[in-house]
Amino acid sequence: MKIEPLPKKIYKKAKALNITEIVLQFEGGSDEGCLYIDFDRPKKKDFSELEEEIEDWAWSVYSYSGAGDGDSYGDNITYNLAEKTASYQGWFKETRFTEETERKLIVEL
């Protein structure tokens, strides 16, 4: 996933609220992409307007269908506002089966 630059408008709003980090957490695997937004909240303020603005922007620049076979996967993009940098980390979960350890007859013959 290619990291897109954060718009100046969002950057300035976040800095004005003393936010130092914004994390976009994309998740997929069951044919629907989801986005969770996380950022430090230094003071008890209402961040819903900023969160909505970030969400609208993120969906407009990142294409995320969430298609998959049912196993969860995701992409996290962290915007470090203090350092003016961004980093990416992908993740996935997979189903693994253990060896069969017991077998019982469940129907009487």
N, C-alpha and C positions, 0 to 999 in steps of 0.2 A: 504494500500500500504506500503510495507516495504521500508525503507530508505536504499539506497545503499551508501557506502562510496565514497566520491569524490576521483578520482585518484590523486596521488601525483603530477603527471605531470601537470594536470589542476590546482591543488591548487597552485603550485609554479608559474605558468604563471600568474594566476590571482593576486596573492600577488605581483608579480613583477610590475604589472600594477596598484597597489594600490586599487584593488577591494576588498571590505570587505564583500560583500554579493552576492550570486548567487541564483536566484529563477527559478526553473523549474515549469512552469505552463502547466499542461496537461489538455486538454479539450476534451470531447466527448459528445455523445448523438445522433448523426445522422450517425452512422455506420462508422465513420472515426475519428481516434484519431489525435489530433493536439498537438504540443508542442511549447510553447512560452518561450523564455529565457529572463530573465531580470536581470540586474546587474547594480550596481552604476557605473557611468562612471566619475571618478574624474577629468580627463583631456580629452581634445579633441584629442583622438587617434583613430586609426582604430582597432576595436575589432572584426572584422569579422572572423579572423582566430581562435581566442579563442572561439567565439560563435559557429562556425562550429565544432570545436573539442568537445565542450560541447554537442552539439546536437547529433553528432555521438555516443558519449559515452552513453548519456541518452537513446537513442533508443536501444542501445545494451544491457543495463541492466534492463530497465523498459519495460514491456510488456503492451501496451496500445492500445486496439483495437478501442475504442470509440463507441462500439455498444450500441444501446439504442433505445428508443421509440420516439426520437425527442426532449425530454426535455434535456437541457444542464446540464452537470455535470463535475466535474473536481477534480484534485488533485494538490496541490501546495507543493513543497518541497523547503524549504529555507535552503541554506548552509551559515552559519555565519562563515566567514573565520577568523574573529578577535577572536571569542571565540572557534573556531574549533568544532562547534556543527551543527546539522541539525534538522529541525523540519518539521512536516507534518500537512497539513490541507486539508480536503476534503470539497467539496461544491456541491450543486445541485440547480437547478431551477425546479419548477413544475408549471404546468398549473392549474389554478383555475378559475372556472366559477362563476359569480355572479348570483343571482336569476333573473329570467325573470321579467322585470319591465314593459314592454309594449308589446301589441300585436295589430297589425293592419291588416285589410283586404287589400291585395294588388291587388286583382283581382275583378273586378266588376262582380256581378252575374246577 
